[in-house]
Amino acid sequence: MKKIIMAASIAAAMVIPAAHAGVTIYGKMHASIDYTDVALGYGASYYVDFNGTRVYDDNFSGPLGDEQMWGVNSRASRIGFKGTEDLGNGLSLVWKAETGYDIADGGAWGGARNAYIGLAGDWGTFLYGIHDTPYKMSTARLDPFADTAADFNAPTDFGMFTTNMFSFQDVRAENAIAYVSPNMNGLTFAAAIVPGEGAASNPAFVPSAFPGDDSGCIIDHDFCFDFDEVIHDGLADAYSVAAMYENNGLYLSAAYESLPTHSTSYGGFDGSSLSMPPGQQDKYRLGAGYTMNNLTINGVYENRTRDFGSISIFENDQKLEADSDIWQVSAVYTFGNSALKLAYGQGDMSLAMSESNLGEAYSANGYTGVVDAAKLERYGEQEVISVGLEHNFSKRTKVYALYTMQEADFGIKGSEQGTDDVEGPFDVYGDAHLTAENDTFSMGMIHSF
């Protein structure tokens, strides 16, 4: 009995100081049992052989295989500590320290989440540390499948081909310095800047299948990136701004974000990757949601443009740029303690070279012709459909089941114009494409504390 009383006294002694310090312990346990079925195929509408003959062959297609797999996944499980201290005159100190926790694979701590310190008052909140950018914050409430297998910001996984071309890009920024305004009759503003802290761009390249004159390249390949290293050491190497409005069931948001692209990769048809050189990425996002009785309808649109700078092809500079558009509409209908969720989205992406040296002649490895790289394009299209059913046992515990299907078409198109159609290497690939489908069924349980 004495041991029990002593243990209770020690526990109380530990809890009381924490309570006086205003510390709150919170978190979420979330794991799912998932079944995935991935299928890949390929095809070509035309190609050009080495003697310059264009061959149209819509029947050149076939399966690359499929794979089925069961798994258990921890989905954004976390534990955190947060608190405030009244500093007087309407001013408060605010802080948070949150980290992910992998409850499925035994990885223990799964990486830092939002963790910051700051000041808050009637004028708003100022903070710095690790935090979701205002861009991400602007539409966080508009994804009914957040943190699940159907999350709209999750990379698409087609087995050997994984890409984030078609997912909404949400960033949790390290070293962020942010401000969030107070609610002004339903309107809220947020802004953040991120210093680069001396981060340097890393050289990257795409090797050529046609070795020859490499005098214009940093390495011994004809087709490679040629650029100057960039050091990011400013106060605002990246920045993000957002405006959000809410009133009588209506929610509207608009956001813009600009950040350096230190490294971006796109998967190859054979499981390899093409590493893109560093550059600048600019994106904007629009969001809208409306709740009427038991029905909520949401919509999100995002456009991303990426300037990867110049590359050198046979000593001729070309600009490499990418552009993508992504959108999703969703609906949630609640009945009793349950909810039915639906989402449909599409995305498309183009990675192409500009016409900065269109018409210039080249000669290498026995091939001669005119640069027509402006017509070389890597493209992709995707369609996503998700449906789910959720049941709340209480305010803190719920279960769900969902099905999501992703279909995509990735390809590369060669030029159909220019004198290099006869002998040059740029048309060898013609129009080849990879088709992929991922069907996922997921059952999950969530408990918040």
C-alpha positions as CSV (number, residue, x, y, z in Angstrom):
1,M,0.0,0.0,0.0
2,K,2.8,2.4,0.9
3,K,4.5,1.7,-2.4
4,I,1.3,2.5,-4.3
5,I,0.9,5.8,-2.3
6,M,4.6,6.7,-3.0
7,A,4.2,6.0,-6.7
8,A,1.1,8.1,-6.9
9,S,2.9,11.0,-5.1
10,I,5.8,10.9,-7.5
11,A,3.5,10.9,-10.5
12,A,1.6,13.8,-9.1
13,A,4.8,15.7,-8.4
14,M,5.8,15.2,-12.1
15,V,2.4,16.3,-13.5
16,I,1.8,19.4,-11.4
17,P,4.9,21.4,-12.7
18,A,4.0,20.5,-16.3
19,A,0.4,21.7,-15.7
20,H,1.7,25.0,-14.3
21,A,4.0,25.4,-17.3
22,G,1.0,25.2,-19.6
23,V,2.3,22.2,-21.5
24,T,-0.2,20.1,-23.6
25,I,0.7,16.6,-24.8
26,Y,-1.2,15.6,-27.9
27,G,-0.9,13.3,-30.9
28,K,-2.5,11.0,-33.4
29,M,-2.2,7.2,-34.0
30,H,-3.1,6.3,-37.5
31,A,-2.3,3.1,-39.4
32,S,-3.9,1.3,-42.4
33,I,-4.0,-2.1,-43.9
34,D,-3.5,-1.7,-47.7
35,Y,-3.8,-3.8,-50.8
36,T,-2.3,-2.4,-54.0
37,D,-2.4,-3.7,-57.6
38,V,-0.1,-2.0,-60.0
39,A,-0.1,-2.7,-63.8
40,L,2.3,-1.2,-66.4
41,G,2.2,-1.2,-70.2
42,Y,3.9,0.6,-73.1
43,G,3.2,1.7,-76.6
44,A,4.4,3.9,-79.5
45,S,2.4,5.7,-82.1
46,Y,5.5,6.3,-84.3
47,Y,9.3,6.1,-84.2
48,V,12.2,7.1,-86.5
49,D,14.9,4.6,-87.2
50,F,18.6,5.5,-87.7
51,N,18.3,5.8,-91.5
52,G,15.7,8.5,-91.1
53,T,12.7,6.5,-92.0
54,R,9.6,7.4,-90.0
55,V,7.6,4.3,-89.0
56,Y,4.0,4.6,-87.8
57,D,3.0,1.6,-85.8
58,D,0.1,2.0,-83.4
59,N,0.2,-1.7,-82.6
60,F,3.7,-1.5,-81.0
61,S,2.5,-2.0,-77.5
62,G,2.3,-4.5,-74.7
63,P,2.3,-5.2,-71.0
64,L,5.3,-4.6,-68.8
65,G,3.8,-6.6,-66.0
66,D,1.8,-6.2,-62.8
67,E,2.3,-6.6,-59.1
68,Q,0.0,-7.1,-56.1
69,M,1.0,-6.4,-52.6
70,W,-0.4,-6.3,-49.0
71,G,1.1,-4.0,-46.4
72,V,0.6,-2.1,-43.1
73,N,1.4,1.6,-43.2
74,S,1.7,4.2,-40.5
75,R,0.1,7.4,-41.9
76,A,1.3,10.6,-40.3
77,S,1.2,9.2,-36.8
78,R,2.6,11.8,-34.5
79,I,3.2,13.0,-30.9
80,G,3.7,16.6,-29.9
81,F,4.1,19.1,-27.1
82,K,2.8,22.6,-27.1
83,G,2.3,25.5,-24.7
84,T,1.8,29.2,-24.2
85,E,2.9,31.7,-21.6
86,D,1.1,35.0,-20.8
87,L,3.7,37.8,-21.0
88,G,1.2,40.5,-20.1
89,N,-0.3,43.4,-22.0
90,G,-2.0,41.0,-24.4
91,L,1.2,39.3,-25.5
92,S,1.9,35.6,-25.3
93,L,4.7,33.3,-26.0
94,V,3.7,30.3,-28.1
95,W,5.7,27.1,-28.9
96,K,5.3,23.6,-30.4
97,A,7.5,20.6,-30.8
98,E,5.9,17.8,-32.9
99,T,7.5,14.7,-34.5
100,G,6.2,11.8,-36.6
101,Y,6.1,8.3,-35.2
102,D,6.1,5.2,-37.4
103,I,3.8,2.7,-35.6
104,A,3.9,0.1,-38.4
105,D,7.6,-0.5,-39.3
106,G,9.2,0.1,-35.9
107,G,11.0,3.1,-37.2
108,A,10.3,5.0,-34.0
109,W,10.6,8.7,-34.6
110,G,9.6,9.4,-38.2
111,G,11.0,12.9,-38.6
112,A,10.3,16.4,-37.5
113,R,6.9,18.0,-38.1
114,N,5.9,21.5,-37.1
115,A,8.2,22.8,-34.4
116,Y,8.6,26.5,-33.6
117,I,8.7,29.3,-31.1
118,G,7.0,32.7,-31.5
119,L,4.8,35.5,-30.1
120,A,1.1,36.1,-30.4
121,G,-1.3,39.0,-29.7
122,D,-4.2,40.9,-31.1
123,W,-2.0,41.8,-34.0
124,G,-1.6,38.1,-35.1
125,T,1.1,35.5,-34.6
126,F,4.8,35.6,-35.4
127,L,6.8,32.4,-35.4
128,Y,10.0,30.8,-36.7
129,G,11.2,27.2,-36.9
130,I,9.7,24.3,-38.9
131,H,6.1,25.0,-40.1
132,D,3.7,24.3,-43.0
133,T,4.0,27.1,-45.5
134,P,0.9,29.4,-46.0
135,Y,0.5,27.8,-49.4
136,K,0.0,24.4,-47.8
137,M,-2.2,25.9,-45.0
138,S,-4.5,27.5,-47.6
139,T,-6.1,24.2,-48.7
140,A,-5.4,21.8,-45.8
141,R,-9.1,21.6,-45.0
142,L,-10.1,20.9,-48.6
143,D,-8.8,17.3,-48.9
144,P,-11.2,14.8,-47.4
145,F,-8.7,12.0,-47.8
146,A,-5.8,13.8,-46.0
147,D,-3.1,11.5,-44.5
148,T,-4.6,8.4,-46.2
149,A,-3.6,6.4,-49.3
150,A,-5.7,8.8,-51.3
151,D,-4.1,12.0,-50.0
152,F,-4.0,14.6,-52.8
153,N,-0.3,15.5,-52.0
154,A,1.0,11.9,-52.0
155,P,3.4,11.0,-54.8
156,T,2.0,8.5,-57.3
157,D,3.6,5.1,-57.0
158,F,3.5,2.8,-60.0
159,G,6.1,0.3,-58.7
160,M,9.2,1.0,-60.6
161,F,7.9,4.4,-61.6
162,T,7.2,6.9,-58.8
163,T,6.5,10.6,-59.5
164,N,5.1,13.7,-57.9
165,M,4.2,15.3,-61.2
166,F,0.4,15.0,-60.6
167,S,0.2,15.5,-56.8
168,F,-0.4,18.8,-55.1
169,Q,2.9,20.0,-53.8
170,D,2.7,20.8,-50.0
171,V,5.8,21.9,-48.2
172,R,6.7,21.9,-44.5
173,A,9.5,24.4,-44.5
174,E,12.6,24.2,-42.3
175,N,14.0,27.6,-41.1
176,A,10.7,29.3,-41.9
177,I,10.0,32.8,-40.6
178,A,6.2,33.2,-40.7
179,Y,3.3,35.6,-39.8
180,V,-0.4,34.8,-39.5
181,S,-2.8,37.6,-39.2
182,P,-5.8,37.6,-36.9
183,N,-9.3,36.8,-38.3
184,M,-10.7,40.0,-39.7
185,N,-14.4,39.4,-40.4
186,G,-13.6,36.0,-41.9
187,L,-10.4,37.1,-43.7
188,T,-7.0,35.8,-42.7
189,F,-3.6,36.4,-44.3
190,A,-0.4,34.4,-43.9
191,A,3.2,34.9,-45.2
192,A,6.5,33.1,-44.7
193,I,10.1,33.6,-45.9
194,V,12.8,30.9,-45.8
195,P,16.5,31.7,-45.9
196,G,18.7,29.2,-47.8
197,E,21.5,29.2,-45.2
198,G,24.2,28.8,-47.9
199,A,22.7,25.8,-49.6
200,A,24.4,25.2,-53.0
201,S,22.9,23.7,-56.2
202,N,24.4,20.3,-57.1
203,P,25.6,19.6,-60.7
204,A,23.3,17.2,-62.5
205,F,23.3,15.7,-66.0
206,V,21.5,13.5,-68.5
207,P,24.0,11.4,-70.5
208,S,23.7,11.1,-74.3
209,A,23.3,8.0,-76.4
210,F,25.4,9.8,-79.1
211,P,28.9,10.4,-77.7
212,G,31.0,12.7,-79.7
213,D,32.1,16.3,-79.4
214,D,31.9,17.1,-75.7
215,S,33.8,20.4,-75.6
216,G,30.7,22.3,-74.4
217,C,29.9,20.0,-71.5
218,I,31.1,19.8,-67.9
219,I,31.5,16.1,-68.3
220,D,32.3,13.7,-71.2
221,H,28.9,13.6,-72.8
222,D,27.3,15.4,-75.7
223,F,24.0,15.9,-74.0
224,C,24.5,17.4,-70.5
225,F,23.7,20.3,-68.3
226,D,26.0,23.3,-68.3
227,F,25.3,25.8,-65.6
228,D,26.9,27.9,-62.9
229,E,26.5,26.8,-59.3
230,V,24.0,28.9,-57.3
231,I,24.5,29.7,-53.6
232,H,21.3,30.4,-51.7
233,D,22.3,32.6,-48.8
234,G,19.6,35.3,-48.7
235,L,16.9,36.0,-46.1
236,A,14.1,35.1,-48.5
237,D,15.4,32.5,-51.0
238,A,11.9,31.0,-50.8
239,Y,8.6,32.7,-49.9
240,S,5.0,31.8,-49.6
241,V,1.8,33.9,-49.2
242,A,-1.9,33.0,-48.8
243,A,-5.3,34.6,-48.2
244,M,-8.2,32.7,-46.7
245,Y,-11.8,33.7,-46.2
246,E,-14.6,31.9,-44.4
247,N,-18.2,32.9,-43.8
248,N,-21.5,31.1,-43.5
249,G,-20.2,27.7,-44.8
250,L,-18.2,29.3,-47.6
251,Y,-14.4,28.9,-47.7
252,L,-12.1,30.5,-50.3
253,S,-8.4,30.6,-50.6
254,A,-5.6,31.9,-52.9
255,A,-1.9,31.2,-52.5
256,Y,1.4,31.7,-54.2
257,E,4.8,30.2,-53.5
258,S,8.3,30.5,-55.0
259,L,11.2,28.3,-54.1
260,P,14.4,27.0,-55.5
261,T,14.4,23.5,-57.0
262,H,17.6,22.0,-55.6
263,S,16.9,18.6,-57.1
264,T,14.0,17.2,-59.1
265,S,13.9,13.8,-60.7
266,Y,11.5,12.1,-63.1
267,G,11.5,8.3,-63.5
268,G,12.5,6.7,-66.6
269,F,10.7,3.9,-68.4
270,D,13.2,1.3,-67.2
271,G,13.2,2.4,-63.6
272,S,16.0,4.9,-64.0
273,S,15.7,8.6,-63.3
274,L,16.5,11.8,-65.1
275,S,18.0,14.3,-62.7
276,M,17.0,17.9,-63.5
277,P,19.4,20.8,-62.8
278,P,18.6,23.3,-60.1
279,G,16.3,26.2,-61.0
280,Q,13.3,28.1,-59.7
281,Q,9.8,26.9,-59.2
282,D,6.8,29.1,-59.0
283,K,3.3,27.9,-58.3
284,Y,-0.2,29.3,-57.4
285,R,-3.2,27.5,-55.9
286,L,-6.9,28.3,-55.7
287,G,-9.3,26.6,-53.3
288,A,-13.0,26.7,-52.5
289,G,-15.4,24.8,-50.3
290,Y,-19.0,25.1,-49.3
291,T,-21.0,23.3,-46.6
292,M,-24.7,23.2,-46.7
293,N,-26.5,21.0,-44.1
294,N,-24.9,17.6,-44.4
295,L,-23.1,18.1,-47.7
296,T,-19.6,19.7,-48.2
297,I,-18.2,20.3,-51.7
298,N,-14.5,21.2,-52.3
299,G,-12.4,22.2,-55.3
300,V,-8.6,22.8,-55.6
301,Y,-6.6,24.0,-58.6
302,E,-2.8,24.3,-58.8
303,N,-0.4,25.4,-61.5
304,R,3.4,24.9,-61.3
305,T,6.1,26.3,-63.6
306,R,9.7,25.3,-63.2
307,D,12.6,26.9,-64.9
308,F,15.6,24.5,-64.8
309,G,17.9,26.9,-66.6
310,S,20.1,26.1,-69.7
311,I,21.5,22.8,-70.9
312,S,24.1,22.2,-73.6
313,I,23.3,20.0,-76.6
314,F,26.3,19.8,-79.0
315,E,27.5,23.2,-77.7
316,N,24.1,24.8,-78.3
317,D,22.2,26.2,-75.3
318,Q,18.6,25.3,-74.8
319,K,16.2,26.3,-72.1
320,L,14.5,23.5,-70.1
321,E,11.1,24.4,-68.7
322,A,8.3,22.4,-67.1
323,D,4.6,23.2,-66.6
324,S,1.9,21.3,-64.8
325,D,-1.8,21.8,-64.0
326,I,-3.6,19.8,-61.3
327,W,-7.1,19.9,-60.0
328,Q,-9.5,18.0,-57.8
329,V,-13.1,18.2,-56.8
330,S,-14.5,16.3,-53.8
331,A,-17.7,15.9,-51.8
332,V,-18.4,14.7,-48.2
333,Y,-21.9,13.7,-47.1
334,T,-22.4,13.0,-43.4
335,F,-25.2,10.9,-41.9
336,G,-25.2,10.2,-38.2
337,N,-21.7,9.3,-37.1
338,S,-20.6,8.3,-40.6
339,A,-19.5,10.1,-43.7
340,L,-19.3,9.1,-47.4
341,K,-16.4,10.7,-49.3
342,L,-15.8,11.1,-53.1
343,A,-13.0,12.7,-55.0
344,Y,-12.0,13.1,-58.7
345,G,-8.9,14.7,-60.0
346,Q,-6.8,15.2,-63.1
347,G,-3.3,16.4,-63.8
348,D,-1.0,17.0,-66.8
349,M,2.6,17.9,-67.1
350,S,5.0,19.0,-69.9
351,L,8.8,19.1,-69.8
352,A,10.1,20.7,-73.0
353,M,13.0,22.6,-74.5
354,S,12.6,26.1,-75.7
355,E,13.6,27.6,-79.1
356,S,16.6,29.5,-77.9
357,N,18.9,28.0,-80.6
358,L,16.4,26.8,-83.1
359,G,18.0,26.4,-86.6
360,E,21.7,26.2,-85.5
361,A,23.7,23.4,-87.1
362,Y,25.5,20.6,-85.3
363,S,27.9,17.9,-86.3
364,A,28.8,14.9,-84.0
365,N,29.5,11.2,-84.3
366,G,28.8,11.2,-88.0
367,Y,25.4,13.0,-87.6
368,T,24.8,16.4,-89.0
369,G,21.7,18.5,-89.0
370,V,19.9,21.5,-87.5
371,V,19.1,21.8,-83.8
372,D,15.4,21.2,-83.5
373,A,15.3,20.3,-79.8
374,A,12.4,22.8,-79.2
375,K,10.2,19.9,-80.4
376,L,11.4,17.5,-77.8
377,E,8.9,17.0,-75.1
378,R,8.3,14.8,-72.1
379,Y,4.7,14.7,-71.1
380,G,2.4,13.0,-68.6
381,E,-1.4,12.8,-67.8
382,Q,-3.2,11.3,-64.9
383,E,-6.7,10.6,-63.7
384,V,-7.6,9.8,-60.0
385,I,-10.9,8.6,-58.5
386,S,-11.3,7.9,-54.8
387,V,-14.3,6.8,-52.7
388,G,-14.4,6.1,-49.0
389,L,-16.6,5.5,-46.0
390,E,-15.8,6.7,-42.5
391,H,-17.4,6.0,-39.1
392,N,-16.7,7.9,-35.9
393,F,-17.0,5.8,-32.7
394,S,-16.3,9.0,-30.7
395,K,-14.8,12.5,-31.2
396,R,-11.3,10.9,-31.0
397,T,-11.6,7.5,-32.6
398,K,-12.8,6.5,-36.1
399,V,-12.3,3.8,-38.7
400,Y,-12.5,4.0,-42.5
401,A,-12.3,2.1,-45.7
402,L,-11.4,3.6,-49.1
403,Y,-10.6,2.7,-52.7
404,T,-8.5,4.9,-54.9
405,M,-7.6,4.3,-58.6
406,Q,-4.9,6.2,-60.5
407,E,-4.4,5.9,-64.3
408,A,-1.5,7.7,-66.0
409,D,0.2,8.0,-69.4
410,F,3.8,9.1,-69.5
411,G,5.6,9.7,-72.8
412,I,8.3,11.4,-74.8
413,K,7.7,13.0,-78.2
414,G,10.4,13.7,-80.8
415,S,10.3,16.5,-83.4
416,E,8.2,16.2,-86.6
417,Q,9.9,19.2,-88.2
418,G,13.4,20.2,-89.2
419,T,16.2,19.0,-91.3
420,D,17.5,16.7,-88.6
421,D,14.5,14.4,-89.3
422,V,16.6,12.5,-91.8
423,E,19.9,11.9,-89.9
424,G,19.8,13.6,-86.5
425,P,19.3,11.8,-83.2
426,F,16.5,13.9,-81.8
427,D,13.7,11.9,-83.6
428,V,14.9,8.4,-82.7
429,Y,12.4,8.1,-79.9
430,G,9.4,9.2,-81.9
431,D,6.3,9.2,-79.7
432,A,6.7,6.5,-77.0
433,H,4.6,6.2,-73.9
434,L,4.2,4.3,-70.7
435,T,0.7,3.5,-69.3
436,A,0.2,2.7,-65.6
437,E,-2.6,2.0,-63.2
438,N,-2.6,1.7,-59.4
439,D,-5.6,0.3,-57.6
440,T,-5.5,0.6,-53.8
441,F,-7.9,-0.6,-51.2
442,S,-7.2,0.7,-47.7
443,M,-8.7,0.1,-44.2
444,G,-7.6,2.3,-41.4
445,M,-8.1,3.3,-37.8
446,I,-7.4,6.7,-36.3
447,H,-7.2,7.8,-32.6
448,S,-6.4,11.4,-31.6
449,F,-5.3,12.3,-28.1
